[in-house]
């Protein structure tokens, strides 16, 4: 048993496929799109931007992870280690070997702290280790892992840095008859309208979304607001997986100024699970068939600029979201992930029928 650094195409393919053995027989597991992940690894590992590690035993990978060094806004560090793609058999010795090698390399690079899991280039994607809520299906871009991962990390000296949470929403707990007239009053009082996304005017829509996120981002949401280029990249990559009627921009009627934004994403994980991470002809047929049968949605982003916070604008956006889900026959929907100390956002979701259902933990360690 030894730690290796996968760099060749053959080794990176083994890295990509390694989780299959961990999750064999798990009906909730959703593999990465294998081709996309392999292309990403070839780019970021090949350039040296990220380091891949795997524990090899008898020619098989039994653990893996990916890590890099970058500044941390939250910890105010110029050099912090960030790891992702952590998968491991239920064996403390294997986990210790893998994580110990990562920590040693990070020390050599000058890092004084390491934390994860974070997805490369997108700290909201598959963020954290799932520690509560294993009975719920994974929602698009959220983490899913065996329950024993938390114990492996903790016994290797990792501790909680912070949690993020998600909420299950419910039609039964949402008082539509009471809220609908209140939303109408809010929009009328402040002279607002709510528009659904117009993909034919993508440039101006992204300008408005970027303006809202930039103004609404605060110290609790510790990541920097995404740039316009980031938003273009996200939309370009995910346009075929988005429903325009689940993306809302609240604007002032008088001058068109954007004041709020909410984005829901259909849970394509239910489709990807059927495709098994592949894009061959059979998998594409499955995608065309199952994408019309998606019955779950994740509310992934919601922002209101400070001037209009605590005035009911967020509830107006939630209300439109509920109405769309109801019209589409959505059966399960979730909001998150939200920083555990973002009390305002958590209260808003709870008032909109949210019930805490999952906790994702970012684990850290001093080096």
Buried (B, 14 or more C-beta within 10 A) or exposed (E): EEBBEBBEEEBBBBBBBBBBEBBEEEEEBBBBBBEEBBEBBBEBBEEEEBBBBBBBBEEEBBBBBBBBBBEBEBBEBEBBBBBBBBBBBEBEEBBBBBBEBBBEBBEEBEBBBBBBBBBBEBBBBBBBBBBBBEEBBBBBBBBBBBEEBBBBBEEBEBEBBBBBBBBBBBEEEBEEEEBEEBBEEBBEEBEBEBBBBEEEEBEEBBEBBBBBBBBBBEEBBBBEBBEBEBBBBBBEEEEEBBBEBBBBBBBBEEEEBBBBBBBBBBBBBBBBBBBBBBEEEEBEEBBEEBBEEBBBBBBBBBBBBEEBBEBBBBBBBBBBBBBBBEEBEBEBBBBBBBBBEBEBBBEBBBEBBBEBBBBBBBBBBEB
